[in-house]
Amino acid sequence: MTSDRVVQVAVSRGVATLTLDSPDNRNALSRALRGQLRDALADALADDAVRVIVLDHTGRVFCSGMDLAEAAGGGAQDQGVREFPDLLESIWTSPKPVVAVVRGPARAGGVGLLAACDVVVAAESATFAFSEVRLGLVPAVISAVVLPRMVPHVAHRLMLTGKVFDAVAAADGGLVDLVVPDADVDAELRAQVIELTAGAPTALAETKRLLRARTTDLGFDDLLELSARFFASDEGQEGIASFREKRPARWVPVAD
C-alpha cells in the first residue's frame, strides 16, 4: 500500500479488495477518491483472476458522502457529482460480485456507494443517513441504486427526514444484507467470499445481468442533472456552508 493514494488495492486468491483510505476527511467522495476508485474498479473488472470485488475502508467512517469542501461554490457544471453516476453504474453493472464492508458511519453518497453493491455486510455499530435534505440537497443520483434495494415506505421516510438510523434498521429496510457484531465482520466477509466464488464466473455474470435488468422512470443523466442543480443552488450552498461552519442552516426554525 502507498501513502499517496486514497484508494488502496490488494489482490489475493481471486479477491480484489479496494480500500477507501482517506480517513482525514472521513473517506469523502473527493475527486481523487472517485477517480482512483473508478480506475481500481476498471482494473479489477479487466483482471480475469479476480472473481470477487470487496469494497472496504480504513478509519472510523465508511464514507461521508460527497466532499463538501470541493462542492462549495461554482455552478452546476462544476460540482463534484459529475463523475459519480459512472462510478455507481460500474459497481451496479459489474459482472463480478461486489461486497461492501461497512464498519462505521455511511452518509448520503456513501450510502449510495454501498447500495450499488451486491452484498452489504455491516457491523452492528455502523450507522446510516440520507443527509441530503438537511443540506438543501436531493438524493437524486443515489436513488437509482438505493430505491431498488429498499422497502419503499422506509426509503420514503428516511430520505425525507434525513435522520440517522442503525444497522438493524438498515437491514430491516433492505439497505443492508447482513448485520454482525463488530468483531465478526472479517469472518462474515470471508464466508460471503467463499459462497460467491462457489459460482461459475460466466453464470454469475449472467445472473447478475438478469437481476439488474430493470428500468427506472429516470435515467442516470436525468438524476445527475437534478443532483448537480441542487448542489449549485442557493439552498445547497447554504446547507454546505452551515455544515462546514457547524451551525444550523437558515431554514431551520429557531426554537422559542
C-alpha positions as CSV (number, residue, x, y, z in Angstrom):
1,M,0.0,0.0,0.0
2,T,1.2,3.5,-0.8
3,S,0.7,6.6,1.4
4,D,0.0,9.0,-1.5
5,R,-3.2,7.1,-2.6
6,V,-6.7,7.4,-1.2
7,V,-7.8,4.0,-2.6
8,Q,-5.6,1.1,-1.8
9,V,-5.8,-2.1,-3.9
10,A,-4.9,-5.6,-2.9
11,V,-5.5,-8.8,-4.9
12,S,-5.2,-12.2,-3.4
13,R,-6.8,-15.6,-4.2
14,G,-9.3,-14.2,-6.6
15,V,-10.4,-11.3,-4.4
16,A,-9.7,-7.7,-5.3
17,T,-10.0,-5.6,-2.1
18,L,-10.5,-1.8,-2.8
19,T,-10.0,0.1,0.4
20,L,-11.1,3.7,0.8
21,D,-8.1,5.2,2.6
22,S,-8.8,8.9,3.3
23,P,-9.7,8.9,7.0
24,D,-8.7,12.5,7.5
25,N,-11.8,13.6,5.5
26,R,-13.9,10.6,6.6
27,N,-13.4,8.9,3.2
28,A,-15.4,11.6,1.5
29,L,-16.0,11.2,-2.3
30,S,-13.4,13.7,-3.3
31,R,-12.2,14.0,-6.9
32,A,-9.1,11.9,-6.0
33,L,-11.1,9.2,-4.3
34,R,-13.7,9.0,-7.1
35,G,-11.0,8.8,-9.8
36,Q,-8.9,6.2,-8.0
37,L,-11.9,4.1,-7.2
38,R,-13.1,4.2,-10.8
39,D,-9.6,3.1,-12.0
40,A,-9.3,0.4,-9.4
41,L,-12.7,-1.0,-10.4
42,A,-11.8,-1.0,-14.1
43,D,-8.6,-2.9,-13.3
44,A,-10.4,-5.4,-11.2
45,L,-13.0,-6.0,-13.9
46,A,-10.3,-6.4,-16.5
47,D,-8.4,-9.0,-14.4
48,D,-9.5,-12.5,-15.3
49,A,-8.0,-13.7,-12.0
50,V,-10.4,-11.6,-9.9
51,R,-13.6,-13.4,-9.0
52,V,-15.0,-11.1,-6.3
53,I,-14.5,-7.4,-5.5
54,V,-14.6,-6.2,-1.9
55,L,-15.1,-2.5,-1.0
56,D,-13.7,-1.8,2.4
57,H,-12.4,1.2,4.3
58,T,-9.9,2.4,6.8
59,G,-10.7,4.7,9.7
60,R,-13.9,5.1,11.7
61,V,-16.2,6.2,8.8
62,F,-17.1,4.1,5.7
63,C,-17.9,7.1,3.6
64,S,-19.3,10.5,4.5
65,G,-20.6,11.3,1.0
66,M,-19.5,14.0,-1.4
67,D,-16.6,16.2,-0.4
68,L,-18.4,19.3,0.7
69,A,-15.2,21.4,0.7
70,E,-14.9,20.7,-3.1
71,A,-18.6,21.3,-3.6
72,A,-18.7,24.8,-2.1
73,G,-19.0,27.4,-4.8
74,G,-19.3,27.1,-8.5
75,G,-22.2,26.3,-10.8
76,A,-24.0,23.0,-11.6
77,Q,-21.3,22.1,-14.2
78,D,-18.5,22.5,-11.6
79,Q,-19.9,20.3,-8.9
80,G,-18.2,17.1,-7.8
81,V,-21.3,15.0,-8.6
82,R,-20.5,14.9,-12.3
83,E,-18.5,11.6,-12.2
84,F,-20.5,9.8,-9.5
85,P,-23.1,8.2,-11.8
86,D,-20.4,6.4,-13.8
87,L,-18.9,5.1,-10.6
88,L,-22.2,3.8,-9.2
89,E,-23.1,2.2,-12.6
90,S,-19.7,0.5,-12.7
91,I,-20.5,-1.2,-9.4
92,W,-24.1,-1.8,-10.2
93,T,-23.4,-3.5,-13.6
94,S,-20.2,-5.2,-12.6
95,P,-20.3,-8.8,-13.9
96,K,-18.3,-9.8,-10.8
97,P,-20.0,-9.7,-7.4
98,V,-19.2,-6.7,-5.3
99,V,-19.3,-6.9,-1.5
100,A,-19.3,-3.8,0.7
101,V,-17.9,-3.9,4.2
102,V,-19.4,-1.2,6.4
103,R,-17.5,-0.9,9.7
104,G,-18.7,2.7,10.6
105,P,-21.0,5.5,9.6
106,A,-22.2,5.9,6.0
107,R,-23.8,9.1,4.8
108,A,-25.5,10.4,1.6
109,G,-23.4,9.4,-1.3
110,G,-21.6,6.9,0.9
111,V,-24.9,5.1,1.3
112,G,-25.3,5.1,-2.5
113,L,-21.9,3.6,-2.8
114,L,-22.8,0.6,-0.7
115,A,-26.3,0.3,-2.1
116,A,-24.8,-0.3,-5.6
117,C,-23.0,-3.4,-4.3
118,D,-24.5,-6.9,-4.4
119,V,-23.9,-7.8,-0.8
120,V,-23.5,-5.4,2.2
121,V,-22.0,-6.7,5.4
122,A,-22.4,-4.1,8.2
123,A,-21.0,-4.0,11.8
124,E,-23.6,-3.6,14.5
125,S,-22.1,-0.2,15.3
126,A,-22.5,1.2,11.8
127,T,-25.0,4.0,11.2
128,F,-26.5,5.4,8.1
129,A,-28.3,8.6,6.9
130,F,-29.7,10.2,3.8
131,S,-28.5,13.6,5.0
132,E,-29.0,15.4,1.7
133,V,-32.3,17.3,2.6
134,R,-30.7,18.7,5.7
135,L,-28.1,20.2,3.5
136,G,-30.5,21.6,0.9
137,L,-29.7,18.8,-1.5
138,V,-31.6,15.9,-3.2
139,P,-30.5,12.2,-3.0
140,A,-31.1,12.1,-6.8
141,V,-28.2,10.1,-8.2
142,I,-28.1,7.5,-5.4
143,S,-31.8,6.9,-5.7
144,A,-31.1,4.8,-8.8
145,V,-29.3,2.2,-6.7
146,V,-31.0,2.8,-3.3
147,L,-34.6,2.5,-4.3
148,P,-34.4,-0.9,-5.9
149,R,-32.9,-2.2,-2.6
150,M,-35.2,-0.6,0.0
151,V,-38.7,-1.1,1.2
152,P,-40.4,1.9,-0.5
153,H,-42.1,3.4,2.6
154,V,-39.0,3.0,4.6
155,A,-36.9,4.8,2.0
156,H,-39.6,7.5,1.8
157,R,-39.4,8.2,5.5
158,L,-35.6,8.1,5.8
159,M,-34.9,10.2,2.7
160,L,-37.4,12.9,3.8
161,T,-36.3,13.1,7.4
162,G,-32.5,12.7,6.9
163,K,-32.4,11.0,10.3
164,V,-29.6,8.7,11.4
165,F,-30.6,5.0,11.6
166,D,-28.7,2.0,12.9
167,A,-27.6,-1.2,11.1
168,V,-30.6,-3.2,12.3
169,A,-33.0,-0.6,10.8
170,A,-30.9,-0.6,7.6
171,A,-31.2,-4.4,7.3
172,D,-35.0,-4.2,8.1
173,G,-35.4,-1.6,5.3
174,G,-33.4,-3.7,2.8
175,L,-30.4,-1.4,2.6
176,V,-28.0,-3.9,4.4
177,D,-27.9,-7.6,3.9
178,L,-26.1,-8.9,7.0
179,V,-25.5,-7.3,10.4
180,V,-22.9,-8.9,12.6
181,P,-21.0,-8.0,15.8
182,D,-18.1,-5.7,15.1
183,A,-15.6,-8.4,16.0
184,D,-17.2,-10.8,13.5
185,V,-17.1,-8.6,10.4
186,D,-14.0,-10.1,8.8
187,A,-15.2,-13.7,9.4
188,E,-18.5,-12.9,7.8
189,L,-16.8,-11.3,4.8
190,R,-14.7,-14.4,4.3
191,A,-17.8,-16.6,4.5
192,Q,-19.5,-14.4,1.8
193,V,-16.5,-14.5,-0.5
194,I,-16.4,-18.3,-0.2
195,E,-20.1,-18.5,-1.1
196,L,-19.7,-16.2,-4.1
197,T,-16.7,-17.8,-5.5
198,A,-18.5,-21.2,-5.5
199,G,-20.4,-20.0,-8.5
200,A,-19.1,-20.2,-12.1
201,P,-17.8,-16.8,-13.3
202,T,-19.9,-16.7,-16.5
203,A,-23.0,-17.9,-14.8
204,L,-22.6,-15.3,-12.0
205,A,-22.1,-12.5,-14.6
206,E,-25.3,-13.6,-16.5
207,T,-27.3,-14.0,-13.3
208,K,-26.3,-10.5,-12.2
209,R,-27.2,-9.1,-15.6
210,L,-30.6,-10.7,-15.2
211,L,-31.1,-9.3,-11.7
212,R,-30.2,-5.8,-12.8
213,A,-32.3,-5.9,-15.9
214,R,-34.9,-3.5,-14.7
215,T,-35.8,0.0,-15.8
216,T,-36.4,3.2,-13.8
217,D,-38.5,6.2,-14.6
218,L,-35.4,8.4,-14.7
219,G,-32.1,7.5,-16.1
220,F,-28.7,8.5,-14.6
221,D,-28.4,11.6,-16.8
222,D,-31.7,13.0,-15.5
223,L,-30.8,12.2,-11.9
224,L,-27.4,13.7,-12.4
225,E,-28.9,16.9,-13.7
226,L,-31.2,17.2,-10.7
227,S,-28.4,16.5,-8.2
228,A,-26.0,18.9,-9.7
229,R,-28.6,21.6,-9.9
230,F,-29.2,21.4,-6.1
231,F,-25.5,21.2,-5.3
232,A,-25.2,24.6,-7.0
233,S,-28.5,26.1,-5.7
234,D,-28.8,28.7,-3.0
235,E,-30.2,26.1,-0.6
236,G,-27.4,23.6,-1.5
237,Q,-24.6,26.1,-0.9
238,E,-26.2,27.3,2.3
239,G,-26.5,23.8,3.5
240,I,-22.9,23.0,2.7
241,A,-21.8,26.3,4.4
242,S,-23.8,25.5,7.5
243,F,-22.3,22.0,7.7
244,R,-18.8,23.3,7.4
245,E,-19.4,26.1,9.8
246,K,-21.1,23.8,12.3
247,R,-24.2,26.0,12.6
248,P,-27.9,25.4,11.7
249,A,-28.9,26.2,8.2
250,R,-31.0,29.3,7.8
251,W,-34.2,27.3,7.1
252,V,-34.1,25.5,10.5
253,P,-36.8,27.0,12.7
254,V,-35.4,29.0,15.7
255,A,-36.6,27.4,19.0
256,D,-38.9,29.5,21.1
